Amino acid sequence: MHPRRPTRQITVGDARVGRIQIGGGLPDRAGNPTTPAPVSVQTMTAGYTHDVDACVREINKLAAAGADIVRVAVPEKKDTEALKEILPQVRVPIVADVHFHFQRALEAVEAGVHKIRLNPGNISDRSQVIDVIQACKARGLPIRVGVNEGSIIERRDKQKRMKELGQVFSDHKHGYLLAIMITKLEEYLDIFYEQDFYDIAISAKSMDPVVVVDAYTEISKRFDHPLHLGVTHAGPKETGCIRSIAALSALLCNGVGDTVRISYANDPIYEVQDGLELLYCLGLKPRKGVDLIACPTCGRIQVDLFTLVQDVRKSLETIELPIKVAVMGCIVNGPGEAEGADVAVFAGDRRGIIYVQGEKVANVPEEEILARLMQECRAFEAKVKAGEARLGEKKVDIIPPDPIGELGSGYEKIAAGNVDRVGVTVGRS
């Protein structure tokens, strides 16, 4: 992991919903030092904003799942009017997503929204942009400037559009697209700088992960604003997760990126869950809840591992602490994983051996594994909360069980001619 790229820091939210810092590391405008904030997770509601009750329910569901910031669409005036009813009922910063009509941004600011998203591809009139900047400046609200591949190409001026498309689809498509993104960002941001406005986040999304990596890498060299990472129109969750993680993890590992949205053509709850898991795995956000690891597909598995893993995952949702739990299907990798986990089970001969921080606590039949594992997880969580145990602290070294007998030396049994075939059993207790 490379160190986080230092940026200006912006704040989204207020005292009522909480304040989320994005970016940091450079001094603020008063010269005070700032510390890079944890990378935050964003998502966007899927329903209509003007459907107040449904919108409130969705926002609160996403916030409960761990979303730091939620964006809502405001294509019509009835949507910005609904914000006045929505905002008092939620406890997470809200961003208004504005396209085509700058008046929607002004109305959203007046309603009390916490951030505005503008697109240079469809709101380019200088006087309109200045009106939005001044409204946000008066309220102390940040603005995200988003240049998406799908909207950055000129669409109204047909001759200009054909020229730009000709460049994009030439032999140097990639380079020309980056040039267009960066050029339009520079032109747009000049308006903000002339208004002495710097509370800005930048995004430059594409559906191509390679374009995303290159675009954000180049932008990070040219601008000191925090970056909102994402792969746009990534597709369904099944493929979109790969497309998104391919780009976002590459950038984050190189210290680029301050807030993320993983975009799916699916329930946005999955965007939040997968965004959090990405940051957890990279150590960019403190984990909340269990860290579950499990065996992959393998011919050595000796229990119904895949059903067990799903049952364990659902049961562990009630655990609050970031306990590391390992569910392993055989005794090859099982002991090593059990040793590295707080609570673990590895299976053999239709049984499960359960360990807590390296110490064997149970050996149960397959049908009892889930209940006993959960019992040990809850007991361990209670000990940690009471200060009687600490996460990630191994107590003893695990000695793997003999794969062909009762915990004795399989090698000696083979050498003595006492074993006719290689099987797998584990000692019962």
Secondary structure, DSSP 8 states (H G I E B T S, - for coil): ------B-EEEEEETTTEEEEEE-BS--TTS--------EEEEE--S-TTSHHHHHHHHHHHHHHT-SEEEEE--SHHHHHHHHHHGGG--S-EEEE--S-HHHHHHHHHHT-SEEEE-TTT---HHHHHHHHHHHHHHT--EEEE--HHHHS--SSHHHHHHHHHHHTSTTHHHHHHHHHHHHHHHHHHHHHHTT---EEEE---SSHHHHHHHHHHHHHH--S-BEE--TT--SHHHHHHHHHHHHHHHHHTT--SEE----SS-THHHHHHHHHHHHHTTSS---S-EEEE--S-TT--S-HHHHHHHHHHHGGG--S--EEEEESSTTTHHHHHHHSSEEEEEETTEEEEEETTEEEEEEEGGGHHHHHHHHHHHHHHHHHTTS--TT---S------TTSSSS-HHHHHHTT--SS--------
